[in-house]
């Protein structure tokens, strides 16, 4: 069967193949059958490691949340100013989404919200806390911090989606330019929330 990996690493190989599949085709193109085909195993082999499609997708989403949190933390750490750090975190989210076609759209995919996926929920919380704690440090009150976090995620995801859907490509925007625009837009939103509170 393939011989690309040690038998004991099939679980990890299935996750890696799933990540690459989503990066190429988006969440709509994800299926256990296609993952098995690309991993060069039988259609039933993935089910020896994952009970169903949602269980495999939850493992993949857990990996995505972890990598996103690492990217966001690293980007924010490059700035001393808290507002600049938060804006850089938003830009890092946009870049990852463009590179991997994966963000909140995968973490909150249908079927992943139940108690069976505790690991995913923990990693998602780790990611959102990276934003929320920074928002709380800047916003005048918790309610405004939550609104700010929601705006930043929505905006950062929107910039990435516009690029992936070809809107920015038609304008000739590079990935770096899209990330810079996302970061600058985040700065504007952050400044507005700090200055005006809940609007």
SVG drawing of the C-alpha trace seen along z (x, -y; Angstrom):
<svg xmlns="http://www.w3.org/2000/svg" viewBox="-23 -59 33 61">
<polyline fill="none" stroke="black" stroke-width="0.4" points="0.0,0.0 2.1,-3.0 5.1,-2.5 5.4,-6.3 5.2,-6.1 5.7,-3.7 2.5,-1.8 2.4,-3.3 2.3,-6.8 -0.8,-6.4 -2.8,-8.6 -0.4,-11.4 -0.1,-10.9 -3.9,-11.2 -3.9,-14.5 -1.0,-15.8 -2.8,-14.8 -6.0,-16.3 -4.3,-19.6 -2.8,-19.6 -6.2,-18.7 -7.9,-21.6 -5.1,-24.0 -5.7,-23.0 -9.5,-22.7 -10.9,-24.3 -13.2,-22.6 -15.7,-21.8 -13.2,-19.5 -12.4,-17.5 -13.5,-13.9 -12.2,-10.7 -12.2,-8.9 -10.0,-11.5 -7.7,-11.6 -7.4,-7.8 -6.7,-8.0 -3.9,-10.6 -2.4,-8.7 -2.4,-5.5 -4.4,-3.4 -7.7,-1.6 -10.9,-3.6 -11.5,-1.8 -8.1,-2.4 -8.7,-5.8 -11.6,-4.4 -9.2,-2.3 -7.9,-5.5 -10.9,-7.9 -14.4,-6.8 -15.9,-9.1 -15.4,-12.1 -16.0,-14.5 -13.4,-12.8 -10.7,-13.2 -11.7,-16.8 -11.6,-17.6 -8.1,-16.3 -7.2,-18.4 -8.9,-21.5 -7.0,-21.0 -3.8,-21.2 -4.9,-24.3 -5.9,-26.1 -2.5,-25.2 -0.6,-26.5 -2.7,-29.6 -2.1,-30.4 1.6,-30.0 1.6,-32.3 -0.5,-34.9 1.8,-34.8 4.9,-35.1 3.6,-38.0 2.4,-39.9 5.8,-39.3 7.5,-41.4 5.9,-44.6 6.2,-46.4 3.1,-48.6 0.0,-46.6 -2.2,-48.0 0.5,-47.2 0.9,-43.7 -2.9,-43.1 -3.0,-44.4 -0.1,-42.1 -1.9,-39.2 -4.9,-39.9 -2.5,-40.1 -1.0,-36.8 -4.4,-35.2 -5.0,-36.5 -1.7,-35.2 -2.3,-31.7 -5.8,-31.6 -4.5,-32.5 -1.7,-29.9 -3.8,-27.0 -7.4,-28.0 -8.1,-27.2 -9.2,-29.4 -12.4,-29.8 -14.3,-28.2 -12.7,-24.9 -12.6,-25.3 -16.3,-25.9 -17.3,-23.5 -20.5,-21.5 -20.3,-18.5 -17.3,-19.8 -19.1,-21.4 -20.0,-18.4 -18.3,-17.2 -16.4,-14.5 -14.0,-17.1 -12.5,-18.5 -9.0,-18.8 -10.3,-21.0 -12.2,-23.2 -9.1,-23.7 -7.0,-24.7 -9.6,-27.0 -9.9,-28.7 -6.1,-29.1 -6.3,-30.9 -9.2,-33.2 -7.5,-33.9 -4.5,-35.3 -6.8,-37.9 -9.2,-38.4 -6.5,-39.0 -4.9,-41.6 -8.3,-43.2 -9.0,-43.3 -5.8,-45.1 -6.7,-47.8 -10.5,-48.2 -12.3,-50.3 -14.5,-47.5 -15.0,-43.7 -18.0,-44.2 -16.0,-46.4 -13.1,-43.9 -15.4,-41.1 -16.8,-43.3 -13.3,-44.3 -12.2,-40.6 -15.2,-39.7 -14.5,-42.6 -10.8,-41.7 -11.5,-38.0 -14.3,-38.9 -12.1,-41.5 -9.0,-39.3 -10.9,-36.4 -12.6,-38.6 -9.4,-39.9 -8.1,-36.3 -11.3,-35.1 -11.4,-38.0 -7.9,-36.9 -8.8,-33.2 -11.9,-34.0 -9.9,-35.9 -11.3,-39.4 -7.9,-40.9 -6.1,-38.8 -8.0,-40.7 -6.7,-43.9 -3.1,-42.6 -2.7,-42.4 0.1,-40.2 -0.3,-38.1 2.0,-40.5 -0.1,-43.5 -3.3,-41.8 -1.7,-41.0 -0.5,-44.7 -4.0,-45.9 -5.5,-43.5 -3.1,-44.7 -3.7,-48.4 -7.5,-47.9 -7.1,-46.2 -5.1,-49.2 -8.0,-51.5 -10.6,-49.4 -8.5,-49.1 -7.9,-52.9 -11.6,-53.5 -12.5,-51.1 -9.9,-52.5 -11.0,-56.1 -14.7,-55.7 -15.5,-52.5 -18.7,-50.7 -20.0,-52.2"/>
</svg>
